[in-house]
């Protein structure tokens, strides 16, 4: 990963009017994730993309940024969860991609991709999703996943 992870196709790009950054100290010290956001009332912005690597907030959450546009704290969470799926069985990459995208379409989820082997999905509050299939993909060794609240 470069020192800045970027979003090439944020799900709420039409809302976004601001670029912010979040430190990735948990997984890549010194690196940041560039996030698209919408100004609420500076220094508060709304996240307009699904975080690939950042922990603690999801699509639609409001965060406070400093003068250098670095996330300082979460102001308000709106209940979305982030499902992160990494394809680990690269021998079956196309088949696994197909399964993931079929699941996303069936569940009408917003999603973003980072390189060809990593997908993040936004899960709406108050909606029940069948995550057993994602767990099954992990058990057979096709993916690794994590669900963040």
N, C-alpha and C positions, 0 to 999 in steps of 0.2 A: 504494500500500500504506500502511496506517496504520502507526504507530510500533511496533505489536505485531501480528505475524501469529499467528493462533490456529488451533487444530484443533477443528472443531465435531463431528467424528465419528471419534475416534482408534480405530485397529483393535484395540488391546488395552485398551479403556476399563475392562473388568471387572478387569483386573490393577492399574490405575493407582490410586495413593493420594497422589500428589504432583505439584505443578506446578513446573516449572523454566523457566528462560529461557536462550537462547543469543544472543550478539551476532551481528548480521548486518553486520559491518564490511566484508565483501567486496562485498556488493551494495547495502546501504542503511545507510551510517554513521549511528549513533544509534538504529537500529531493533533490535528483538529478535524472536525467534520463541519463543512460549510452547509448551512441550512437556509432554506428559503422561508421567509416569514412575511407577515402582514402587520403593519404598524397598527397597534391598538391606541396607545397613547404613550409615546416614548417616556421612559425606557422599557415599556411593556410591549411585546410583540406576540403574535399568534404563529405557531409552527405550521407551515404550509407544505411540508414534505414528511415522509415517513422515515424517521431516523434509522440509518443503517447500523451505526456502531454506538451511538450515544445512549446512555442509560438515564432513566429518571423522568422522561417526558415522551409524549406521543403526538401524532398528528392532531392539530387543533388545540393543544394545550397552550397556555400563555406563560411566557417566561420573561424575566427581566434581564436586560443586557446592560453592560457598562458602556462607556463612551467609545471603547474600541470594538464594539459589537460582539463581545464575548458573553456567553450565557453566564449569569450569576446565580440565578435561583428560579425555581418554578413558582409562579404566582397563582395559577389556577389550573387544575386538571379537569378534563371533560369526560373521562371514563373510557376512552378508547384504549385498546390493547394493541401491542405490536407483536406480530408473529414473524420471527426471523427464520428463514429456511436456507441452509447451505447444502448444495448438492455435493456429495462426497464420492458417489459412484460415477466417476467420469466416463467409465466404459459404457454406461447406459444414459448418458447426459440427455440426449434427445427424448427418450422415453420418459425419464423422470421430469424433465421440463414440461412435457405434455400433460402428465398427471397433475403437476402443480397448477398449471394454468387452467386445466379443466375444473379443479377444485375451486380455484379463485372465481372462475366464471359462474359456476353453480351457486356459489355463495355471494356473488355480486360484491366482491371486496375490491377496494382500492389497493393498488400495489405498485411497487417500484423495483427495479432491478439494478444491481451493482455488479458489473462484469457479467459473465455468462453463468456463473454458478451460485449467485446469491440473490434471494428475493425477500423483500419485506412486505408484509401485508398488514393493513389496518383493519382491526376488528371493532365493529361498532358496539357501544354499550347496549345492554338490554337485548342483545341478539345471541341466540344459542348457535354455536358452530360445532360441527362434528370434527373434532380434532383427533379422534382415534385413528383415522386414516393417515394423518401426518405422523402420528406416533408409530404406526405400522411401517411406514416408509423408513423411519429411523431404525426400527428393530431389524429390518432386512439389510440395512447398511446402505440405503440409497441417499439418505439425507441426515443432517443433524439439524435440530431446531431448538428454539427457545421462545417462550411466551412471556412477554413483559407487560405488566399492568400499568 
